[in-house]
Amino acid sequence: MGVSGNIGGLSTALQNALQNAVDKPLMTAGVSKLNEAKSLVDELKRKAGEQSLLLKTKQAEADAALQEITTSMQNASDQKTEMEKIKHRIAEESAKIEERKRKIDDELKDVQPLVDEAKRAVGNIKPESLSEIRSLRMPPDIIRDILEGVLRLMGIFDTSWVSMKSFLAKRGVREEIVTFDVRNITKEIRESVEELLEKNHTSFDAKNAKRASAAAAPLAAWVKANVQYSHVLEKIEPLEKEQAALQANFRRIEERKHKLEEQLNTVGRKVTELKEKFQARTTEAAKLEAELSKAQERSLILQRY
């Protein structure tokens, strides 16, 4: 081989060396890029996995909020239905109460004015008229009979003249008679006074009583009016008990109505809060879903290279 052949071989070797020198950095750079791409793909996959889990959580929260809204709305619907029923019952109970009241008022309409007038008359008795009766050593039969009727109705069974004078001497005796509650008259007491009225009916005659004493006539009218009133109260007692039961039931229904109103207001506020929560979770889920989709697309692109 001559000089020219050696030069040619050297030239080839030099070219190969130069090529190797050029290719080695390129290969190193390419491997580095591939490693970077792999790391990026791995990072995208990791983030995509986290976002996928978070997306499921937000979707689950949104579904839960929607379910709560549905349940709350159903409860509200049930409560509104019950409210309508309660309003109907209130109207019915009110009508029943008014009917009982009308019947009671009908029974009392004749005797109540008599009692009221008798009370006014007793309240207008002058103190000197009572003092005049007390000063008597022995009262006329008319006065004794009338005072016995008064004492018996008031539950005082000692009807001696000493007891009668002691009763009349009490401070505020007129007020005590006027404010006496007829409901304290028992059936036995009323019957005993009715016997007295029947036996000595002339004593309780308004003209006879007035002639006996200025204080006797109002007291006689008071005795007769209260006996009559006691009869009426006995007659209307079942109506009053029924009315009391109706009123108690009415109060229970009203309490339930107020409770339902409070519950409905609470449900309304809760539904508003749940709707806001649902909207927020839905928005968050949509945002995460978009980010996840982008991450998955980038990951697929990088994997192709």
C-alpha positions in Angstrom: 0.0 0.0 0.0 1.5 3.4 -1.0 1.4 6.8 0.6 -1.9 7.6 -1.0 -3.5 4.5 0.6 -2.3 5.5 4.1 -3.7 8.9 3.6 -7.1 7.5 2.6 -7.2 5.2 5.6 -6.3 8.1 7.9 -9.0 10.2 6.4 -11.7 7.5 7.0 -10.6 7.0 10.6 -10.7 10.8 11.2 -14.2 11.0 9.7 -15.4 8.2 12.0 -13.8 9.8 15.0 -15.4 13.1 14.1 -18.8 11.5 13.6 -18.6 9.8 17.0 -17.6 13.1 18.6 -20.8 14.7 17.1 -23.2 11.8 17.7 -22.3 11.2 21.4 -23.5 14.6 22.7 -26.6 14.3 20.6 -27.4 10.9 22.0 -26.8 12.1 25.5 -29.1 15.1 24.9 -31.8 12.8 23.4 -31.7 10.4 26.4 -31.9 13.4 28.8 -35.0 14.7 26.9 -36.6 11.2 27.0 -35.9 11.0 30.8 -37.4 14.5 31.3 -40.5 13.5 29.2 -40.9 10.3 31.2 -40.7 12.2 34.5 -43.3 14.7 33.2 -45.5 11.9 32.1 -45.2 10.2 35.5 -45.9 13.6 37.2 -49.0 14.1 35.0 -50.2 10.6 35.7 -49.7 11.2 39.5 -51.6 14.5 39.4 -54.3 12.9 37.2 -54.7 10.2 39.7 -55.0 12.7 42.6 -57.5 14.8 40.6 -59.5 11.7 39.7 -59.8 10.8 43.4 -60.7 14.4 44.2 -63.2 14.5 41.4 -64.9 11.4 42.8 -65.0 13.1 46.2 -66.5 16.3 44.9 -69.0 14.3 42.8 -70.0 12.3 45.9 -70.4 15.5 47.9 -72.5 17.0 45.2 -74.7 13.8 45.0 -75.0 13.8 48.8 -76.1 17.5 48.8 -78.6 16.7 46.0 -80.0 13.8 48.0 -80.3 16.0 51.1 -82.2 18.6 49.0 -84.5 15.9 47.7 -85.1 14.5 51.2 -85.6 18.0 52.7 -88.0 19.0 50.0 -90.0 15.8 50.5 -90.1 16.4 54.3 -91.3 20.0 53.6 -94.0 18.7 51.3 -95.1 16.2 54.0 -95.1 19.0 56.6 -97.1 21.3 54.3 -99.7 18.6 53.8 -99.9 18.1 57.6 -100.1 21.9 58.0 -103.2 22.0 55.7 -104.8 19.2 57.6 -104.1 21.1 60.9 -105.6 24.3 59.5 -108.7 22.4 58.6 -108.9 20.8 62.1 -108.4 24.2 63.7 -111.3 25.6 61.7 -113.5 22.6 62.7 -112.5 22.8 66.4 -113.1 26.6 66.4 -116.6 26.0 65.0 -117.3 23.4 67.7 -116.1 25.7 70.4 -118.3 28.5 69.1 -121.3 26.2 69.0 -120.8 25.1 72.6 -120.3 28.8 73.6 -123.6 29.7 71.9 -125.5 27.0 73.7 -124.0 28.0 77.1 -124.8 31.7 76.4 -128.3 30.7 75.5 -128.8 28.9 78.8 -127.3 31.9 80.7 -129.0 34.7 78.9 -132.1 34.8 81.2 -130.4 34.2 84.5 -127.2 36.1 84.1 -128.9 39.5 84.1 -130.8 38.6 87.3 -127.5 37.7 89.1 -125.8 40.8 87.8 -128.7 43.0 89.0 -128.8 41.3 92.4 -125.0 41.9 92.8 -125.4 45.5 92.0 -128.3 45.9 94.4 -126.3 44.2 97.3 -123.3 46.4 96.5 -125.5 49.5 96.9 -126.8 48.5 100.3 -125.9 51.3 102.7 -123.8 50.4 105.7 -126.3 52.0 108.1 -129.0 49.5 106.7 -126.8 46.6 107.8 -126.1 48.3 111.1 -129.8 48.7 111.7 -130.3 44.9 111.2 -127.4 44.1 113.6 -128.9 46.4 116.2 -132.1 44.3 116.4 -132.4 42.2 119.5 -134.6 39.6 117.8 -135.0 40.0 114.0 -138.4 39.6 112.2 -138.9 36.2 110.6 -138.5 37.7 107.1 -135.0 39.1 107.9 -134.0 35.8 109.6 -135.2 33.7 106.7 -133.4 35.9 104.1 -130.1 35.9 106.1 -130.3 32.2 106.6 -130.6 31.8 102.9 -127.5 34.0 102.4 -125.4 32.1 105.0 -126.4 28.7 103.7 -125.4 29.6 100.1 -122.1 30.8 101.4 -121.4 27.6 103.2 -122.1 28.9 106.8 -124.4 26.4 108.5 -124.5 28.1 111.9 -127.7 30.2 111.3 -128.2 31.4 114.8 -128.9 35.1 115.3 -125.4 35.5 116.9 -123.8 34.0 113.8 -125.9 36.2 111.5 -124.9 39.4 113.4 -121.3 38.3 113.4 -121.5 37.8 109.6 -123.0 41.2 109.0 -120.4 42.8 111.2 -117.5 41.6 109.1 -115.5 44.2 107.3 -116.2 44.1 103.5 -119.3 41.8 103.9 -121.0 43.4 100.9 -118.0 42.8 98.7 -117.8 39.2 100.0 -121.4 38.6 98.9 -121.0 40.4 95.6 -117.9 38.4 94.6 -119.2 35.1 95.8 -118.6 32.3 93.3 -121.9 30.5 92.6 -119.9 27.4 91.5 -119.1 26.9 95.2 -122.8 26.0 95.8 -123.1 22.3 96.1 -126.2 20.4 95.1 -127.0 19.7 98.8 -126.6 23.3 99.8 -128.8 24.4 96.9 -131.5 21.9 97.8 -131.5 23.0 101.4 -132.0 26.7 100.4 -134.7 25.7 97.9 -136.6 24.0 100.8 -136.2 27.3 102.7 -137.5 29.3 99.8 -140.5 27.0 99.3 -141.3 26.8 103.0 -141.0 30.6 103.6 -141.6 31.9 100.1 -143.5 35.0 101.5 -140.3 36.1 103.2 -138.5 36.3 99.9 -141.2 38.3 98.2 -139.7 41.6 97.1 -142.4 43.8 98.6 -142.4 42.0 102.0 -138.6 42.0 102.1 -138.5 45.7 101.4 -141.0 46.5 104.1 -138.9 44.6 106.6 -135.6 46.3 105.8 -133.9 48.3 103.0 -131.1 45.7 103.0 -133.4 42.7 103.0 -134.9 43.1 99.5 -131.5 43.1 97.6 -130.3 40.1 99.7 -133.5 38.2 99.0 -133.1 38.8 95.3 -129.5 37.7 95.5 -130.5 34.4 97.2 -133.1 33.6 94.6 -130.9 34.6 91.6 -128.0 32.5 92.8 -130.2 29.4 93.4 -131.5 29.8 89.8 -128.0 30.4 88.5 -126.7 27.3 90.3 -129.4 25.2 88.5 -128.3 26.6 85.1 -124.6 25.9 85.9 -125.4 22.3 86.7 -127.3 22.0 83.4 -124.5 23.5 81.3 -121.7 21.6 83.2 -121.4 18.9 80.5 -121.3 21.6 77.8 -118.6 23.5 79.8 -116.5 20.3 80.2 -116.9 19.6 76.5 -115.9 23.1 75.7 -112.8 22.9 78.0 -111.8 19.6 76.2 -112.2 21.3 72.8 -110.2 24.3 73.9 -107.4 22.0 75.3 -107.3 20.1 72.0 -107.4 23.4 70.1 -104.3 24.6 72.0 -102.5 21.3 71.2 -103.3 21.7 67.5 -102.1 25.3 67.6 -98.9 24.3 69.2 -98.3 21.7 66.6 -99.1 24.3 63.9 -96.5 26.7 65.3 -93.9 23.8 65.6 -94.5 22.9 61.9 -94.2 26.5 60.9 -90.8 26.7 62.6 -89.7 23.4 61.0 -90.8 24.6 57.5 -88.8 27.8 58.0 -85.8 25.7 59.1 -86.2 23.4 56.1 -86.4 26.4 53.8 -83.1 27.8 55.1 -81.5 24.3 54.9 -82.6 23.8 51.3 -81.1 27.2 50.4 -77.8 26.2 52.1 -77.8 22.8 50.4 -78.5 24.3 47.0 -75.5 26.6 47.4 -73.4 23.7 48.6 -74.5 21.6 45.6 -73.7 24.4 43.2 -70.3 24.9 44.7 -69.5 21.1 44.6 -70.8 20.8 41.0 -68.6 23.8 39.9 -65.6 22.3 41.6 -66.2 18.9 40.1 -66.6 20.4 36.6 -63.3 22.3 37.0 -61.5 19.2 38.2 -62.9 17.2 35.4 -61.6 19.7 32.8 -58.2 19.8 34.4 -58.1 16.0 34.5 -59.0 15.8 30.9 -56.2 18.2 29.9 -53.7 16.3 32.0 -54.7 13.0 30.4 -54.4 14.5 26.9 -50.9 15.9 27.6 -49.9 12.5 29.1 -51.0 10.7 26.0 -49.2 13.1 23.6 -45.9 12.8 25.6 -46.2 9.0 25.6 -46.3 8.9 21.8 -42.9 10.5 21.7 
